[in-house]
Structures are given as C-alpha cells and as structure tokens.
Amino acid sequence: MIRSSALACVALLATACGSDTATAPHGFLHGQVGIIVNSTGRALTMFQLASPTTTQTLSLGSSNAVTPVDASVRGTLAVVPLGDAASAALVDLTKPKITRFFLYPSGFATGSAFVNDTTILIDNTGSGTIGRVTVHQASDSISDTVGVAPMPSAIVVSGSRAYVISANEDANFTPLGNGIVTAVNLNTMTVAGTVTLGGTNSTAGALGSDGKLYVLNTGDFTNPGSISIVDPTSLTVLETDPIIVGPGAISIDAGGLAYISSFFLGTVIWNTATKSYVRGPDHPLCAPLPNNGGCRGAFDAQVDAHGNVYQTFFGSTNLPGQVFVYAASTYALTDSIPAGVGPTALRIASF
C-alpha cells in the first residue's frame, strides 16, 4: 500500500499576489499559507506563499512510532494522523501547537477528513475502521467507529456521506482483490454501501467539480495504475482509465483539472471533462534529477489561488526534500526552497 510504503521509506510564488499580504487575522496565518507534513521529520512546516522563507515548524513527537503522511485542514485547525502511533494530533495552526490527541487502542492511522468545524473522521488502516471524534469531546479515545473494507487510507466527505477508500489488502499488503470504496452514512455512522473499483491498491481520491469521485488505483508500482470514476449517488464505477505508474495523490481544481502525482514520474495533469492529458507521462511536471535528466518523484501537488502548482519531493539519499513551484498555465518550473525532512502531503489554505 502506497501510504504504508511511505512510512518506511516552501515554495516560491511565480507571480505577485497582493492578497497574500493582507492584514493578519491570526498572526502567522494570513494570505495563502502552505502546510507540509514532514513524515520522517515528524513535524508540520508552514510557510507563507508571499514570503516562502518565512516559516514555522511544529514537532509532532519524537517517538519512532510517529509516522505521519497526510493531514486535513479546516479553518485554523489541522488534524494529522500519526501512522504507527495509532493516533491523530489536533493542531491549532494559530500558535502553532498540538491541543490534544485522539487515540485508537492499536493499529495505524493514515487518513482523515473534517465533516464540519468540530467533527473529524480518522481511519485505522490496521483494523479496517474509521472513527468519528469531535474537537471538544471529553475522552481522547476514538470509540465511535464503523468497519469498512480492509486497509482504508483516505476519506472524502460529501454532504451526509463519507467515502472511504481502501486498498483491500491483507496484513502483508497483498491484494485481496480490487480496491473498494465504502460509503458511510454520517448521520448514523453505518455503512450505506460499497463499490469495487477498477484496479488494485486504491489509495487516494478527490471529488471533481462534476460531483463525481475520482479514485486512484496505485497498483503494483511497476505497471501503470489507473483512475476509477465513481458516481457517489449510485455507487457505480462509470469508467476506469489507465494512468501513470505509481499514482499516489490527487487533487482537482475548480476547473476540473486533476493533478496526479507519482513517486517515480512527477505530476501529470488530467482533464476530468475530456478524460485526456494536459500534461501526460511523457511531459509531466518534472523537477529534473541532476546528471541523468530524469524526473524526481512527487508525493503531492496542490494549486494555489492563482493557478500555480506546488509539488512535494520527498527527498533521497543525496537530495533534500523540497517543494517545487510551477507557473500557472505555462507550468514552467520557477523555483523551490527547502521543505523540511521527508515532505509528503501539502495543503494550501487561505486566511
């Protein structure tokens, strides 16, 4: 499974953005702010898009069990599942500081989603469940849970439903079949239905501007993965299309462009309306490797309010982790700055 593999294994704006220099309502949080999950660094790094060398860093803990790869952001709060620590940290981004932890008795937590300002969903990849917590609940325990398909790793919320994306693998990460999306009724915390996807090792998804759910089937990291388009109302797969090798993260902008990142090939841009590439595997958003001219891999890619693309590179033995920036429309690589140790997920929030 791609997120579990990652457990083992900011940027400079291309154009001027006057709105990014607005009066700060929350201190550091003003204009557009990037929030990076540093997986092996066990930290969050925040940077201001208008001044990317202006950063704040928050430690998520010193234990080797703290292995975050993703985060969810709503307003001035973030929730960060802590991987093998079987817990999630609730972060007040205005400080920044961890205000509390939510705890599973065992397992490992990788995905999360806000339902509203005070309600959060956190998956337990180890036990095949998701749990619901509230910001101000008395107990730290994640006890309001529901079982879903094996190896859940991502949650997408839409209306009164959560769509839980599961790799459908056993404890050794061997596929039990194709990936599965489980729809959960958030009013009752019960399973409303499931749909089997068009590929194996399903790991990430996003809602499109057309209301459809786009799910990545990562596959075996050797052959091309695929993207399954799901009707969330009828829970049917409308079609499954081949995509790059090792797709692991997807974000979709308001215009329907999907930014799909691969550990091996950078980020491709796929038009959800035409089902065609804007930038395909032969010409991805690519930060070149030194010497051989190949592409550095990408863990995530997000678009800012001006259409610029920010892409995380995890780093390697000889290369540091970075966030690379590509200009709106032309997608020319414009700049990068250090992004901490082992940057994985990136979120861009406006304040």
N, C-alpha and C positions, 0 to 999 in steps of 0.2 A: 504494500500500500504506500502511495507516494508520500503522505504526511508522516507515516511511521518511519519510512526510509530517511526522511529529512531529519528526524530526531537523532538518527545515528550519524548520519553523515557529518542638507541631504542632498539634496539635489538643487540645481541652479535653474531658475526660470528663464526661458528663452526670450520672452517678451516682457515689456514693462507691464505691471499690474497695479494700477493706482489703488484698487480696492483693498490690496493686501497691506496697505499702510494706514488703515483706518484706526481710529482711537480704540485702544484695547479695552474690551469689556471684562476680560478675565486675565489680566496680566500678560503672560506669555502668549495666551491664546487670542490672537487677533488676525484678521485676514484669513488666508489659507495656511493650514498647518499640516505637515506630513507627520504621520505616526508610524514608526517602524518597529516591528517585532524582531529583536535580536535573539535568535534561537540559541546558538551556542554561547552567546554573550549573556544570556539570561537577563535581558533588560528591554525596556522600551526607550527608543530615541525619538525625540520630537524636534522638528526643525521648521522654521518659518520659510515659506516659499519665497517671500520677498527678500529674505536675508538668510540663505540656507546655511551659513556658517554660525548662525545664532541657534543654538541647540540646548535642549535639556535632556538628561538621561535619568531613568528610574530603574534601579535594580529590582528584579523580580525574585531574588533569593539566591543563596549560594549553594544549595544542595544540587548534586548531580541529577536528582530526580526532576528538577525544574527544567523542562524541555519544551518551551512554547514554540509554536509555529504560526499561530494565527491570532487574530483579535477582532472584536466588534466594537464599534464606536457609535455612541448616540449622545448628542449634545456635548457636555463636558465630562462624560463618563466613558470609560472603556472597560471591557471585560476581556481578560486574557486567560484562556485555558492553559494549564501548566503541564500538559503532557503526562509524563510518568508520575508526577506528583499527585495525580488523581484529584485535582482541584482546579479552581479558577480564581484569579485575583480580580477584584473590583477596584478600578483606579479612578481617582479624582484627578483629571488632567489639569485642573487649575493650579495644583500645588507644585508638581505632581506628587501623589503619594498613593499607596495602597490603603484603602479604607477598611477592607475586610476580605476574607477568603470564603469561598463556598467549597464544601468538601464532599467527595464521594468516599465510601469506605475502602474502595480499591479500584483498580483499572487504570485507564489513562484517558485524559480529556484533550481533544484537539479542536473541536468546532464549537461555535456559539452564535447566538443571534439575539438582538433585542426584539421583544414583542412590542413594547411601548417604553415610556420613560423609566418605568420602575420594574418591569418584568423581563427576565432573561432566560433563555434556553441554553443549556450546556450539554454536549454529548459525552457519553462514556464509551469510547471505542472498544475498550476491553470487555464490557458487559453487554454491549449491544442495546443501550438505552439512551434516552435523552431525559434530562431533568429540568424542571421549572423552578426558578427561585425569584424572590423579589428583593429589591435593593435594601429594604428596611426590615426583612424578616428577622425574627428573634434568634432562630437557630442558624448555625453555619452549615448544617447538613443539607445536601441535595437529596430530598426524600420524595418529592412529588415527581415520580418518574413513569415512563412508559417504554415498553420494549419495542424495538424496531428491528430492521434487518441487520445481519452481522456486520461489524466494523463500520459504524457510522463515522463520518469525518467532516461533514459540512451540513449546515442548516440554512434554509432560505425561508423567510417568513413572508406571507402574503395574506392580508386580511385575517380571517379567523383560523387559518391553517399554517402549519409549519411543514415544509417539505424536507425530509431528512435523507441525505444522500449517503448510501452505504456501499462500500467496496464489495460486500458479500464474500468475504474471505474467512478462512479458518485461522486458528491461532498462529499458524506458520506462514500466514499471508499467501496461502494457496487458494485460488478462486474456487468457490463452491458453485459458481455459475456466473451469469452476467450480473452487473450491478443492479441495485434496487433503490427506488425512491419510495419512502413511506410517508404518506400524508397523515398528519396528526391534527385532530380537532382540538384547538387551543381552549375552547370553552369547557371541554370535558376531559382533556388530556387522555384521549383514546385514539386508537388507530382508525382512520377513516377509509383507508385503502392503500394498496401498493401497486407499483408498476415496475416490471422488469425492463431494464434498459437494453440498448443495442450493442453493448460491449462490456468488457470486464474491468474490474478495479476502478469503479466510478468514485471520484474523489472531490469534485467541486462543481458548483453550479451558480447560475445567476438568472434573475428574471430579466427578460427583454422588454423593450418598450412596447412590444406587441402583446404583452401579457403571458407569453409562453416561457416555460422553464427550460434553460439550456444547460445540459449536464455533460461534463467531461468524463469520458471513459479512458482512463490513462493507459490501460493495457499492460504490456509486459516490458515497456521501456526499450524494446528492440524494434518492434513493428509499429507502424503508425497507430495512434489512438483514434478516438472518434468523438463526435459530439451528438448527443441524442436530444431531439426537440420534443418536449413533453407538453401536452395540453393539461394544465393543472386542474381543470374542472372535471374532465372525464377520466383523468389518469390514464391516458393512452400515449404511446410513443408515435408521433406523427412521422418522423423520419430520423435516420441516423446517417451521418455523413463522416467520411474519413477526415482526419486532421493530422497534425504533426506528431512526431514521435515524442512520447513522454509529456503530454499536456498535463499541467498540474494546477493552473489557476486561471480563472476567467473573470473579467469584469466587462460590463456592457454599458456604453454611454447612452445619452438621451436620443441620439440619432440612430441607434441600433447597431453600432459597430462593436463587435466583440474583440477584446484584447486577450489573447490566449497565450500563456507563457509556458515554455518548455525548459526543463533543466539542461537540455542539450543544444537548443537551436535559437534561443532568444524568444521574441514575441511576434506572433503573427496577428494580423488584423482581418477579421472575417465579418462580412456584411450579413446580418441576420435576415434582412429583407430579400436579398438576391441570392443568398447561400453561395456567395463567391468571395474570393480573397481580395482585399485591398492591398495587403502585403502578405504574400504567401511564404511557404517554407523555403523557396528559392531566393527570397528577398525579405527576410524578417527584420524587425527592429533589432539591430545587432550591435553590440559593443565588441569590436574585434579583439581577439586574442593576440597577444604580441607574437611576432615572428611568423606564425603559420597562417594568419589571416582568417582563421575560423571564428565562430561566434562564441562569446561567453553565454552560458545558460542564464535563464531568467526564472526567478521564483514567483514574481508577481509583477503586474503592470496596472497602473491606475491613471486616469485622466484628470487634470485639474480643470478649473472653471474656464480656462482659456483654450482648452484643447491640447495642451502639451501633455506628453506621456512620460510618466515616471516609472522606471523599471528597476527592480531589485536584483542585484547579482550577489549570490551567497558568499562568494569568495572561494579560494582554493589554497593549496599549499603555498603557492608563490604569488597569489594575487589577493588583495584585500577585498572585503565586501564593500560594495558601492551601490548608489542609486544613480542610474544613468537617465539623462533627460533628452527627449526627442521633441523637436519643434512641431507645433500644430500644423496640420495639412501637409507640410513637406516631409515630416518625420526625419529630418536631418538630426543626427546625434550632435547635441550642442554642448553638453557639459556633464560633469559628475563631481561629487565630493564624497569623502569617506562617510560610511553609514553604520559604523559600529561593527561588532563581531557577529558574523553569521546572520545578516539581514534576510528575513523571509517575507512575511506579509507586510504590505504597505497600505495604509489608509490615508486619504486626504479629506480633511474636514474644514469647513468654513465657519468663521466666528464673527 
